[in-house]
Amino acid sequence: MYSPFVPPRQVKIGDAAAFVGTTPRAIRHYHEIGLLPEPARGGDDRRRYGYDDMIRLLWIRRMADAGIALDDIRDAFADTASAGVAGAAGSDGSDRDSGGEGDGIGSILERLEQTLTAQEAELRRQRTAVQRMRAEGSRVGLLSDFVTGRLTGLPEGSLRQADLDSLLVTERIFGPLGAAVQATRFIALATHPDLRAESDRVDAAEEALDDTVAVDDPRVARVAAERHAFEEALHAVIEDSGLAEDDDALFDSWDASHPAATDEGEDQGEDEGGDEAGRSSGRGEGSMSAFEAIGKMPYDFSPARLRCMELAEELAAHESSATKNR
């Protein structure tokens, strides 16, 4: 069933900060030091952030979480020709709880040990992220280990920046498991050049449905049919190549490594995998649900493109219903 939800085309700084897991003050600081270009402002003279702005903010946040200094992040973005990411690990600056006046020495030492354990876990997480970046030689190392492991073995250069952007957004909303499952799509595209070429063609046709195209223009229905046909072809390739079975194994692997996860998918683990899940899903940063996160991520889709997506969903639903009734 098609959802009537329409994503915002741009969002204000508060929603941008909430989605990324930072603060408006931090974003304004990014503007001040030249790390993030000033976005366009609305009629109320407030900043408005679009899809590209949010992608950059997400990468900035992930780099900062890995311990990379803001100046080094700015240099990395400035050097667009470099595939690597320059960075330097820094201290986490966590405050140490010294305890109250009535606390016994045993209680104080227990809390101190808990703080040190948390600091050690954070340093391990940062070190793991840096090691992944060095090993992968690109921003793919900033994704969680669960996702990068899914992408291991792909031909060099077969993953595009747009693919990584999409995985970054998915991991932020649905966590590492959701992004690892989505990676199956990009694996199929990376290993089937003809399919990738068709994907590019359909993507371009959808992007051409801009604000100058009416929702009832015949091109809308035509592109929707092309999108549906492509998705069917992609699904067939995933099934025939055994990638669907790999997806099943992903769920088993996730369940085995996260036995304490709740039914809502909120991980309770303390190691890198568990901490990464909380951070990436958004529940570890502001306790934001997936639904709330989706509503804060802007996509500049025209009414015609949204209608095209709706028609493609209807075609898929109709075919699924027809298959069940056979």
Rosetta silent file (secondary structure, phi, psi, omega in degrees, C-alpha in Angstrom):
SEQUENCE: MYSPFVPPRQVKIGDAAAFVGTTPRAIRHYHEIGLLPEPARGGDDRRRYGYDDMIRLLWIRRMADAGIALDDIRDAFADTASAGVAGAAGSDGSDRDSGGEGDGIGSILERLEQTLTAQEAELRRQRTAVQRMRAEGSRVGLLSDFVTGRLTGLPEGSLRQADLDSLLVTERIFGPLGAAVQATRFIALATHPDLRAESDRVDAAEEALDDTVAVDDPRVARVAAERHAFEEALHAVIEDSGLAEDDDALFDSWDASHPAATDEGEDQGEDEGGDEAGRSSGRGEGSMSAFEAIGKMPYDFSPARLRCMELAEELAAHESSATKNR
SCORE:     score description
SCORE:     0.000 S_00000001
   1 L     0.000  129.208 -178.125    0.000    0.000    0.000 S_00000001
   2 L   -72.623  133.049  178.977    1.462    3.375   -1.018 S_00000001
   3 L   -85.595  136.037  179.743    2.111    5.772    1.857 S_00000001
   4 L   -75.528   -0.685 -177.717    0.820    9.349    1.394 S_00000001
   5 L   -61.918  131.258  178.206    3.899   10.673    3.206 S_00000001
   6 L  -115.247  118.146 -178.070    5.712   13.358    1.202 S_00000001
   7 L   -68.063  149.547  177.389    9.334   14.011    2.261 S_00000001
   8 L   -69.411  147.840  178.353   10.376   17.628    2.802 S_00000001
   9 L   -83.042  -28.078  174.481   12.432   19.167    0.027 S_00000001
  10 L  -147.314  156.536  178.914   14.429   21.187    2.551 S_00000001
  11 E  -131.045  159.007  177.948   14.585   21.296    6.351 S_00000001
  12 L   -79.800  170.138 -173.778   15.480   23.904    8.965 S_00000001
  13 H   -62.067  -34.157  179.673   18.649   23.737   11.019 S_00000001
  14 H   -64.275  -44.225  178.572   16.886   22.168   14.017 S_00000001
  15 H   -69.300  -36.275  177.797   15.596   19.234   11.991 S_00000001
  16 H   -62.522  -44.527 -179.953   18.949   18.888   10.222 S_00000001
  17 H   -64.355  -42.268 -178.993   20.750   18.736   13.573 S_00000001
  18 H   -63.152  -41.735 -178.801   18.251   16.228   14.989 S_00000001
  19 H   -66.808  -43.940 -176.689   18.608   13.903   12.003 S_00000001
  20 H   -73.342  -26.653 -178.194   22.402   14.004   11.968 S_00000001
  21 L    92.569   33.183  178.176   22.644   13.643   15.740 S_00000001
  22 L  -132.154 -156.194 -178.293   24.317   16.951   16.533 S_00000001
  23 L  -125.242  155.059  174.522   23.210   20.449   17.578 S_00000001
  24 H   -56.736  -35.751  179.290   22.323   23.630   15.677 S_00000001
  25 H   -62.251  -41.290  178.994   25.226   25.307   17.458 S_00000001
  26 H   -64.186  -41.502 -179.872   27.646   22.714   16.075 S_00000001
  27 H   -64.399  -41.643  177.563   26.276   23.183   12.542 S_00000001
  28 H   -61.964  -34.795  177.381   26.655   26.955   12.816 S_00000001
  29 H   -66.252  -38.951  176.609   30.265   26.338   13.917 S_00000001
  30 H   -58.361  -39.615  178.061   30.807   24.206   10.801 S_00000001
  31 H   -65.388  -42.463 -175.390   29.671   27.212    8.744 S_00000001
  32 H   -63.897  -35.945 -176.607   31.967   29.578   10.643 S_00000001
  33 L   -94.488    4.904  177.031   35.116   27.513   10.040 S_00000001
  34 L    79.861   14.223  178.678   34.306   26.820    6.394 S_00000001
  35 L   -78.243  -30.879 -179.416   33.617   23.116    6.897 S_00000001
  36 L  -131.007  122.303  179.681   30.054   23.404    5.596 S_00000001
  37 L   -60.885  148.068  176.203   29.001   25.975    2.958 S_00000001
  38 L   -65.218  128.669  179.672   26.225   28.340    3.946 S_00000001
  39 L   -83.322  173.853  175.828   22.932   27.023    2.533 S_00000001
  40 L   -66.874  155.350  179.008   20.170   29.023    0.946 S_00000001
  41 E  -113.238  147.869  179.294   17.795   30.854    3.268 S_00000001
  42 L   -81.277 -173.622  179.986   14.017   30.893    3.128 S_00000001
  43 L   -63.575  -21.898  177.751   11.670   33.852    3.169 S_00000001
  44 L   -90.068    9.468  178.148   12.019   33.995    6.955 S_00000001
  45 L    66.817   22.191  176.584   15.827   34.374    6.532 S_00000001
  46 L  -101.579  148.510 -179.699   16.457   31.000    8.157 S_00000001
  47 E   -62.965  142.985  175.507   18.845   28.443    6.753 S_00000001
  48 L  -125.461  130.699 -175.741   17.342   25.645    4.677 S_00000001
  49 E  -112.264  131.596  178.204   19.185   22.350    4.174 S_00000001
  50 L  -104.179 -170.129 -175.340   18.717   20.018    1.223 S_00000001
  51 H   -57.668  -49.408 -177.483   19.821   16.470    0.426 S_00000001
  52 H   -62.424  -38.613  177.629   23.453   17.331   -0.451 S_00000001
  53 H   -61.511  -42.926 -177.696   23.816   19.397    2.732 S_00000001
  54 H   -67.971  -38.342  177.257   22.560   16.490    4.843 S_00000001
  55 H   -59.582  -45.691 -179.303   24.894   14.026    3.137 S_00000001
  56 H   -64.423  -40.969  178.310   27.857   16.280    3.937 S_00000001
  57 H   -62.211  -39.802  179.050   26.684   16.713    7.538 S_00000001
  58 H   -64.274  -41.930  178.504   26.412   12.957    7.970 S_00000001
  59 H   -66.112  -40.777  178.313   29.952   12.420    6.678 S_00000001
  60 H   -59.035  -46.948 -178.595   31.244   15.199    8.947 S_00000001
  61 H   -63.329  -41.655 -178.479   29.554   13.637   11.956 S_00000001
  62 H   -67.292  -38.183  177.580   30.867   10.159   11.145 S_00000001
  63 H   -65.873  -42.900  179.144   34.422   11.492   10.656 S_00000001
  64 H   -63.023  -39.641  177.470   34.250   13.436   13.924 S_00000001
  65 H   -63.005  -28.134  178.684   32.993   10.319   15.714 S_00000001
  66 L   -80.068   -1.068  177.351   36.047    8.505   14.378 S_00000001
  67 L    93.211   11.585 -178.569   38.227   11.070   16.179 S_00000001
  68 L   -83.744  132.871 -179.113   39.214   13.141   13.149 S_00000001
  69 L   -66.128  149.040 -178.157   39.810   16.831   13.864 S_00000001
  70 H   -60.561  -37.562  178.573   37.459   19.333   12.208 S_00000001
  71 H   -62.754  -38.163  179.267   40.351   21.065   10.438 S_00000001
  72 H   -70.971  -35.094  176.419   41.406   17.737    8.929 S_00000001
  73 H   -63.562  -42.382  179.164   37.817   16.999    7.886 S_00000001
  74 H   -62.022  -42.146  178.405   37.691   20.379    6.153 S_00000001
  75 H   -63.842  -37.290 -179.326   40.945   19.622    4.334 S_00000001
  76 H   -64.599  -40.604  178.712   39.589   16.225    3.269 S_00000001
  77 H   -70.889  -32.325 -178.999   36.513   17.806    1.716 S_00000001
  78 H   -68.706  -34.342 -178.977   38.629   20.505    0.062 S_00000001
  79 L   -90.748   75.785 -174.719   40.827   17.903   -1.623 S_00000001
  80 L   -68.339  -17.077 -178.595   38.119   16.363   -3.791 S_00000001
  81 L   -79.303  -17.153 -177.184   40.679   14.585   -5.971 S_00000001
  82 L   -85.454  135.696  177.970   41.851   12.435   -3.069 S_00000001
  83 L   -86.992  -15.972 -178.674   40.084    9.137   -2.458 S_00000001
  84 L   -88.251  178.493  178.451   41.450    8.875    1.069 S_00000001
  85 L  -127.939  115.808  179.020   40.386   10.639    4.225 S_00000001
  86 L   -79.525  139.615 -178.954   42.996   12.563    6.229 S_00000001
  87 L  -162.375  166.988  175.888   42.454   12.467    9.943 S_00000001
  88 L  -142.893  132.218 -179.333   43.933   12.496   13.378 S_00000001
  89 L   -74.570  141.753  178.975   42.609   10.722   16.441 S_00000001
  90 L  -129.905  171.763  179.551   41.808   12.928   19.381 S_00000001
  91 L   -75.257  156.207 -176.689   40.721   12.515   22.973 S_00000001
  92 L   -86.828  -13.790  174.421   37.028   12.117   23.711 S_00000001
  93 L    68.422   21.462 -177.638   36.983   14.717   26.475 S_00000001
  94 L   -69.644  138.621  176.153   34.605   12.713   28.664 S_00000001
  95 L   -77.498  140.287 -179.560   34.070   14.111   32.152 S_00000001
  96 L   -95.106  128.366  179.856   34.958   11.787   34.955 S_00000001
  97 L   -76.410  118.402 -175.410   32.339   11.294   37.668 S_00000001
  98 L   -93.876   -7.532  176.260   34.061   11.897   41.017 S_00000001
  99 L    88.034  166.640 -179.723   31.178   10.797   43.206 S_00000001
 100 L   -93.321  173.944 -174.995   29.336   12.466   46.073 S_00000001
 101 L   -65.993  -33.456 -175.689   30.519   13.292   49.610 S_00000001
 102 L   -88.730    2.334 -177.303   28.767   10.334   51.194 S_00000001
 103 L   -77.230  140.857  174.041   30.025    7.753   48.762 S_00000001
 104 L   -77.713  163.602 -177.819   32.376    5.058   49.963 S_00000001
 105 H   -62.220  -32.963  179.494   35.691    4.449   48.241 S_00000001
 106 H   -63.177  -42.855  179.729   34.352    1.208   46.786 S_00000001
 107 H   -66.785  -40.275  179.180   31.469    2.990   45.069 S_00000001
 108 H   -63.457  -45.209  179.903   33.777    5.727   43.734 S_00000001
 109 H   -65.082  -34.632  178.143   36.229    3.195   42.338 S_00000001
 110 H   -63.998  -45.001  178.884   33.380    1.249   40.747 S_00000001
 111 H   -66.474  -36.604  178.336   32.124    4.332   38.929 S_00000001
 112 H   -63.624  -41.889  178.913   35.685    5.242   37.932 S_00000001
 113 H   -64.456  -38.226  177.486   36.181    1.785   36.458 S_00000001
 114 H   -63.072  -40.874  179.330   32.914    2.112   34.520 S_00000001
 115 H   -64.729  -44.287  179.154   34.074    5.456   33.109 S_00000001
 116 H   -64.703  -37.198  177.679   37.441    4.040   32.077 S_00000001
 117 H   -63.489  -41.750  178.236   35.737    1.051   30.476 S_00000001
 118 H   -64.245  -39.689  178.663   33.501    3.392   28.476 S_00000001
 119 H   -65.383  -40.084  178.475   36.548    5.412   27.386 S_00000001
 120 H   -63.823  -41.130  179.109   38.346    2.252   26.315 S_00000001
 121 H   -63.715  -39.372  179.098   35.307    1.136   24.308 S_00000001
 122 H   -66.514  -40.849  178.025   35.166    4.538   22.590 S_00000001
 123 H   -65.513  -37.892  176.570   38.868    4.378   21.727 S_00000001
 124 H   -63.937  -40.424  179.753   38.407    0.871   20.324 S_00000001
 125 H   -63.730  -44.319  179.316   35.521    2.119   18.204 S_00000001
 126 H   -64.698  -41.521 -179.140   37.582    5.026   16.878 S_00000001
 127 H   -65.040  -39.969  178.406   40.581    2.798   16.199 S_00000001
 128 H   -62.542  -41.942  179.367   38.406    0.304   14.350 S_00000001
 129 H   -63.464  -42.935  179.554   36.955    3.099   12.199 S_00000001
 130 H   -64.990  -41.594  178.703   40.437    4.440   11.377 S_00000001
 131 H   -62.365  -39.770  178.112   41.690    0.937   10.528 S_00000001
 132 H   -64.462  -41.299  179.780   38.728    0.422    8.199 S_00000001
 133 H   -63.190  -41.175  179.696   39.424    3.748    6.486 S_00000001
 134 H   -67.236  -40.331 -177.706   43.087    2.829    5.984 S_00000001
 135 H   -70.534  -40.562 -176.500   42.228   -0.645    4.710 S_00000001
 136 H   -83.507  -26.823  179.369   39.464    0.480    2.369 S_00000001
 137 L    72.610   16.476  179.558   41.192    3.655    1.216 S_00000001
 138 L  -159.705 -176.584 -177.775   37.904    5.578    1.008 S_00000001
 139 H   -68.460  -10.509  178.480   34.874    6.683    2.972 S_00000001
 140 H   -58.497  -27.126  178.659   33.461    3.165    2.845 S_00000001
 141 H   -69.115  -13.396  178.067   35.581    2.595    5.966 S_00000001
 142 H   -83.389  -13.798  173.299   33.405    5.072    7.856 S_00000001
 143 L   -75.796  164.437 -176.608   30.438    2.745    7.551 S_00000001
 144 L   -66.944  158.773 -179.042   30.027    0.107   10.226 S_00000001
 145 H   -60.245  -32.680 -179.420   32.051   -3.080   10.108 S_00000001
 146 H   -64.981  -34.025 -179.943   28.874   -5.070    9.486 S_00000001
 147 H   -80.945  -46.507 -179.183   28.268   -3.102    6.273 S_00000001
 148 H   -62.402  -33.330  176.893   31.854   -2.948    5.025 S_00000001
 149 H   -63.120  -33.467  178.181   32.122   -6.701    5.535 S_00000001
 150 H   -67.918  -27.818 -175.155   29.173   -7.153    3.178 S_00000001
 151 H   -93.692   -1.992 -177.766   30.982   -5.143    0.490 S_00000001
 152 L   -61.163  137.384  175.793   34.286   -7.002    0.710 S_00000001
 153 L    93.781   -3.020  178.229   35.543   -8.416   -2.556 S_00000001
 154 L   -71.290  149.548  178.101   33.805   -6.024   -4.939 S_00000001
 155 L   -57.573  143.713 -179.210   35.811   -4.869   -7.968 S_00000001
 156 L   -59.819  131.630  178.589   37.810   -1.703   -7.317 S_00000001
 157 L    80.575    2.732 -177.627   35.845    1.411   -8.217 S_00000001
 158 L   -78.389  -21.018  175.791   32.575   -0.479   -8.663 S_00000001
 159 L   -91.003  131.232  179.608   30.928    1.351   -5.760 S_00000001
 160 L   -95.541  162.180  178.835   29.951    4.920   -6.542 S_00000001
 161 H   -60.443  -37.556  178.335   29.803    7.843   -4.155 S_00000001
 162 H   -62.847  -33.778  176.680   26.013    7.913   -4.537 S_00000001
 163 H   -64.145  -45.849  179.553   25.935    4.264   -3.417 S_00000001
 164 H   -64.872  -38.793  177.213   27.937    5.118   -0.298 S_00000001
 165 H   -59.044  -45.082 -179.340   25.712    8.142    0.348 S_00000001
 166 H   -63.970  -42.259  178.316   22.643    5.928    0.208 S_00000001
 167 H   -64.810  -37.335  178.606   24.189    3.361    2.558 S_00000001
 168 H   -61.721  -45.562  179.605   25.161    6.140    4.964 S_00000001
 169 H   -65.084  -44.908 -178.918   21.583    7.440    5.114 S_00000001
 170 H   -62.947  -40.685  179.376   20.127    3.940    5.489 S_00000001
 171 H   -65.864  -34.876  178.667   22.534    3.075    8.285 S_00000001
 172 H   -65.053  -37.418 -175.472   21.610    6.298   10.071 S_00000001
 173 H   -88.305  -47.486 -171.149   17.902    5.456    9.927 S_00000001
 174 H  -110.190   -0.417  178.095   17.734    1.655   10.090 S_00000001
 175 H    85.952  175.208 -177.051   21.117    0.710   11.545 S_00000001
 176 H   -59.382  -37.240 -179.143   23.918   -1.520   10.188 S_00000001
 177 H   -63.681  -44.897  178.715   21.627   -4.471    9.457 S_00000001
 178 H   -61.196  -40.993  179.636   19.345   -2.376    7.256 S_00000001
 179 H   -70.024  -36.458  179.016   22.319   -0.920    5.376 S_00000001
 180 H   -64.788  -37.915  177.116   23.924   -4.354    4.966 S_00000001
 181 H   -67.887  -42.300  178.174   20.728   -5.664    3.401 S_00000001
 182 H   -62.934  -29.858 -179.694   20.540   -2.624    1.110 S_00000001
 183 H   -59.187  -24.713  177.918   24.151   -3.300    0.098 S_00000001
 184 H   -56.145  -38.883  179.214   22.867   -6.363   -1.758 S_00000001
 185 H   -60.279  -46.143 -176.450   21.410   -4.006   -4.346 S_00000001
 186 H   -74.090  -27.676  174.647   24.736   -2.302   -4.955 S_00000001
 187 H   -64.847  -44.625  178.949   26.576   -5.634   -5.070 S_00000001
 188 H   -62.318  -43.145 -179.954   24.252   -6.766   -7.863 S_00000001
 189 H   -66.920  -37.930 -177.697   24.746   -3.495   -9.750 S_00000001
 190 H   -69.272  -26.648 -175.945   28.519   -3.587   -9.268 S_00000001
 191 H  -104.363    2.480  178.121   28.797   -7.104  -10.673 S_00000001
 192 L  -134.038   89.570 -176.054   26.328   -6.751  -13.568 S_00000001
 193 H   -54.508  -39.185 -179.623   27.359   -3.875  -15.901 S_00000001
 194 H   -64.075  -39.119  179.058   24.221   -4.160  -18.059 S_00000001
 195 H   -67.743  -39.496  177.583   22.037   -3.853  -14.983 S_00000001
 196 H   -62.342  -42.150  179.789   24.046   -0.851  -13.783 S_00000001
 197 H   -62.891  -40.590  178.295   23.595    0.830  -17.171 S_00000001
 198 H   -68.163  -37.409  176.382   19.834    0.277  -17.024 S_00000001
 199 H   -60.535  -44.207  178.899   19.774    1.605  -13.458 S_00000001
 200 H   -61.978  -40.284 -178.612   21.548    4.761  -14.609 S_00000001
 201 H   -65.319  -45.040 -179.619   19.067    5.194  -17.455 S_00000001
 202 H   -68.034  -39.798  177.346   16.005    4.841  -15.209 S_00000001
 203 H   -59.430  -43.642  179.999   17.537    7.105  -12.551 S_00000001
 204 H   -64.988  -38.176  178.746   18.141    9.788  -15.181 S_00000001
 205 H   -64.974  -38.725  177.856   14.579    9.442  -16.461 S_00000001
 206 H   -67.736  -41.484  179.480   13.243    9.937  -12.930 S_00000001
 207 H   -64.156  -27.697  178.969   15.470   12.954  -12.333 S_00000001
 208 L   -71.442  -14.517  177.591   14.114   14.476  -15.555 S_00000001
 209 L   -82.262   70.467 -176.710   10.651   14.532  -13.949 S_00000001
 210 L   -89.949 -165.535 -175.812   11.286   17.935  -12.459 S_00000001
 211 L   -68.596  -11.503  178.524    8.923   20.748  -11.498 S_00000001
 212 L   -84.331   -7.599 -177.129    8.266   21.551  -15.158 S_00000001
 213 L  -100.643  127.784  178.680    6.547   18.169  -15.657 S_00000001
 214 L   -73.223  153.362 -177.820    2.859   17.828  -14.739 S_00000001
 215 L   -66.122  -25.107 -180.000    1.784   14.887  -12.590 S_00000001
 216 L   -98.545   11.926  176.293   -0.525   13.622  -15.363 S_00000001
 217 L   -63.957  137.329 -179.615    2.147   13.885  -18.065 S_00000001
 218 H   -56.831  -25.587  179.956    2.398   10.544  -19.961 S_00000001
 219 H   -64.847  -28.852 -178.792    6.103   10.429  -19.161 S_00000001
 220 H   -63.502  -49.362  179.504    5.308    9.909  -15.483 S_00000001
 221 H   -66.198  -36.765 -179.625    3.455    6.650  -16.073 S_00000001
 222 H   -65.322  -44.600 -179.829    6.053    5.509  -18.601 S_00000001
 223 H   -67.944  -35.183  176.960    8.964    6.048  -16.239 S_00000001
 224 H   -61.031  -41.759  178.273    7.023    4.342  -13.431 S_00000001
 225 H   -65.511  -38.030  178.474    6.617    1.279  -15.653 S_00000001
 226 H   -66.995  -39.443  177.007   10.331    1.385  -16.479 S_00000001
 227 H   -63.210  -44.246  179.502   11.206    1.598  -12.777 S_00000001
 228 H   -62.243  -44.072  179.943    8.955   -1.352  -12.001 S_00000001
 229 H   -63.224  -40.129  179.133   10.462   -3.427  -14.825 S_00000001
 230 H   -64.884  -45.690 -178.926   13.975   -2.603  -13.641 S_00000001
 231 H   -62.109  -36.087  176.291   13.223   -3.529  -10.035 S_00000001
 232 H   -64.838  -42.563  178.446   11.793   -6.834  -11.212 S_00000001
 233 H   -64.893  -40.908  178.294   14.938   -7.509  -13.245 S_00000001
 234 H   -63.426  -43.354  179.046   17.140   -6.558  -10.299 S_00000001
 235 H   -61.112  -40.449  179.807   15.168   -8.844   -7.988 S_00000001
 236 H   -63.934  -42.083  178.553   15.574  -11.721  -10.442 S_00000001
 237 H   -63.217  -42.524  179.332   19.341  -11.200  -10.596 S_00000001
 238 H   -61.949  -41.722  179.438   19.556  -11.125   -6.791 S_00000001
 239 H   -68.198  -47.176 -175.174   17.587  -14.371   -6.556 S_00000001
 240 H   -68.685  -29.868 -176.601   19.465  -16.163   -9.359 S_00000001
 241 L   -85.653   -5.744 -179.381   22.908  -15.116   -8.107 S_00000001
 242 L    86.420    2.772 -179.867   22.337  -16.391   -4.570 S_00000001
 243 H   -66.076  -29.617  178.372   22.514  -12.918   -3.022 S_00000001
 244 H   -64.110  -37.526  177.252   19.089  -13.442   -1.446 S_00000001
 245 H   -66.641  -35.435  175.874   20.484  -16.408    0.478 S_00000001
 246 H   -62.931  -35.792  177.092   23.329  -14.191    1.642 S_00000001
 247 H   -62.331  -43.162  177.753   20.715  -11.791    3.004 S_00000001
 248 H   -59.330  -40.309  178.565   19.182  -14.596    5.053 S_00000001
 249 H   -65.715  -31.789  177.627   22.621  -15.339    6.445 S_00000001
 250 H   -60.545  -45.404  179.775   22.986  -11.661    7.366 S_00000001
 251 H   -62.233  -41.683  178.927   19.959  -11.830    9.642 S_00000001
 252 H   -63.777  -41.753  179.855   21.283  -14.993   11.281 S_00000001
 253 H   -65.187  -40.759  179.587   24.693  -13.388   11.787 S_00000001
 254 H   -64.832  -44.640  179.722   23.146  -10.248   13.252 S_00000001
 255 H   -62.125  -38.092 -178.472   20.957  -12.217   15.658 S_00000001
 256 H   -68.882  -35.457 -177.607   23.945  -14.289   16.758 S_00000001
 257 H   -90.726   -8.154  179.472   26.122  -11.227   17.457 S_00000001
 258 L  -132.529   63.046 -176.786   23.322   -9.185   19.068 S_00000001
 259 L   -67.352  -19.009 -176.934   21.453  -11.580   21.384 S_00000001
 260 L   -92.974    3.168 -178.177   20.372   -8.763   23.684 S_00000001
 261 L   -64.989  141.997  179.406   18.573   -6.757   20.966 S_00000001
 262 L   -84.352  173.308 -179.714   14.934   -5.964   21.715 S_00000001
 263 L   -62.677  -27.511  179.981   12.005   -6.611   19.414 S_00000001
 264 L   -81.157   -1.962  177.728   12.136   -2.968   18.301 S_00000001
 265 L    88.272   11.208  179.699   15.712   -3.467   17.119 S_00000001
 266 L   -85.622  114.849 -174.855   17.336   -1.378   19.857 S_00000001
 267 L   -80.065  142.282 -179.228   20.683   -2.958   20.548 S_00000001
 268 L  -110.529    6.138 -176.093   21.955   -3.243   24.093 S_00000001
 269 L   -68.051  160.140 -177.223   25.510   -4.356   23.278 S_00000001
 270 L  -110.698  -17.554 -177.315   28.562   -2.538   24.620 S_00000001
 271 L   -82.158 -173.906 -174.560   31.210   -3.448   22.051 S_00000001
 272 H   -56.320  -44.805 -177.671   31.876   -1.790   18.706 S_00000001
 273 H   -61.940  -46.366 -178.504   29.080   -3.585   16.891 S_00000001
 274 H   -67.396  -42.953  179.842   26.452   -2.737   19.473 S_00000001
 275 H   -64.545  -38.771  179.592   27.566    0.843   19.898 S_00000001
 276 H   -63.722  -36.952 -179.320   27.663    1.303   16.144 S_00000001
 277 H   -63.710  -44.253  179.938   24.111    0.032   15.861 S_00000001
 278 H   -63.681  -42.658 -179.209   22.838    2.576   18.348 S_00000001
 279 H   -66.100  -44.644 -172.096   24.721    5.403   16.712 S_00000001
 280 H   -74.538  -30.801 -178.210   23.801    4.488   13.181 S_00000001
 281 H   -78.941  -18.319 -178.104   20.114    3.858   13.757 S_00000001
 282 L    98.950  -17.382 -177.706   19.663    7.191   15.486 S_00000001
 283 L   -72.507  -22.474  177.619   18.392    5.678   18.707 S_00000001
 284 L   -85.657   -7.741 -178.917   21.776    6.276   20.312 S_00000001
 285 L  -127.519   88.973  177.373   21.717    9.958   19.316 S_00000001
 286 L    88.400    7.390  177.940   18.650   11.726   20.607 S_00000001
 287 L    49.493   47.537 -178.040   16.505    8.574   20.837 S_00000001
 288 L   -93.489  129.214  179.425   15.010    9.292   17.417 S_00000001
 289 L   -74.502  164.685  178.620   12.809    6.617   15.871 S_00000001
 290 H   -61.135  -39.700  179.970   13.197    5.515   12.261 S_00000001
 291 H   -62.887  -42.948  178.763    9.903    7.209   11.382 S_00000001
 292 H   -64.574  -39.961 -179.189   11.076   10.488   12.918 S_00000001
 293 H   -64.134  -42.106  179.546   14.419   10.219   11.122 S_00000001
 294 H   -59.399  -38.304 -178.771   12.753    9.655    7.743 S_00000001
 295 H   -72.796  -11.545 -179.377   10.721   12.829    8.252 S_00000001
 296 H  -104.988   -2.383  179.586   13.864   14.870    8.870 S_00000001
 297 L   -99.201  113.261 -175.351   15.815   13.755    5.786 S_00000001
 298 L   -81.556  143.467  171.836   15.040   16.026    2.821 S_00000001
 299 L  -134.253  127.285 -176.099   14.750   14.871   -0.783 S_00000001
 300 L   -84.392   68.781 -179.855   14.114   17.429   -3.506 S_00000001
 301 L   -95.663  131.797  176.386   11.448   15.399   -5.323 S_00000001
 302 L   -74.970  162.893  175.219    9.014   17.163   -7.613 S_00000001
 303 H   -56.483  -36.772  179.608    5.279   16.290   -7.527 S_00000001
 304 H   -65.635  -40.418  179.584    5.742   14.439  -10.831 S_00000001
 305 H   -69.278  -39.310  176.577    8.532   12.317   -9.419 S_00000001
 306 H   -62.299  -39.731  178.170    6.547   11.537   -6.287 S_00000001
 307 H   -65.489  -38.071  177.400    3.622   10.485   -8.485 S_00000001
 308 H   -60.681  -43.864  178.303    5.999    8.280  -10.492 S_00000001
 309 H   -62.655  -40.583  179.084    7.113    6.573   -7.268 S_00000001
 310 H   -62.188  -45.577 -179.477    3.488    6.085   -6.273 S_00000001
 311 H   -64.635  -38.457  178.484    2.613    4.471   -9.607 S_00000001
 312 H   -64.188  -39.439  177.107    5.641    2.181   -9.423 S_00000001
 313 H   -64.524  -40.415  179.174    4.555    1.061   -5.947 S_00000001
 314 H   -64.668  -39.780  177.410    1.042    0.401   -7.241 S_00000001
 315 H   -62.776  -42.498  179.441    2.420   -1.707  -10.095 S_00000001
 316 H   -64.905  -42.393  179.992    4.499   -3.738   -7.659 S_00000001
 317 H   -65.511  -40.793  179.738    1.554   -4.226   -5.305 S_00000001
 318 H   -64.038  -42.816 -179.345   -0.735   -5.278   -8.166 S_00000001
 319 H   -67.989  -38.061  177.913    1.772   -7.814   -9.466 S_00000001
 320 H   -63.057  -41.363  178.613    2.353   -9.184   -5.974 S_00000001
 321 H   -65.127  -40.999 -179.537   -1.397   -9.609   -5.474 S_00000001
 322 H   -65.343  -36.477  179.728   -1.773  -11.308   -8.852 S_00000001
 323 H   -66.028  -39.846 -179.104    1.065  -13.706   -8.019 S_00000001
 324 H   -68.482  -29.761 -177.411   -0.548  -14.707   -4.722 S_00000001
 325 L   -84.837   -3.160 -179.638   -3.872  -15.378   -6.416 S_00000001
 326 L   -74.980    0.000    0.000   -2.413  -17.770   -8.982 S_00000001
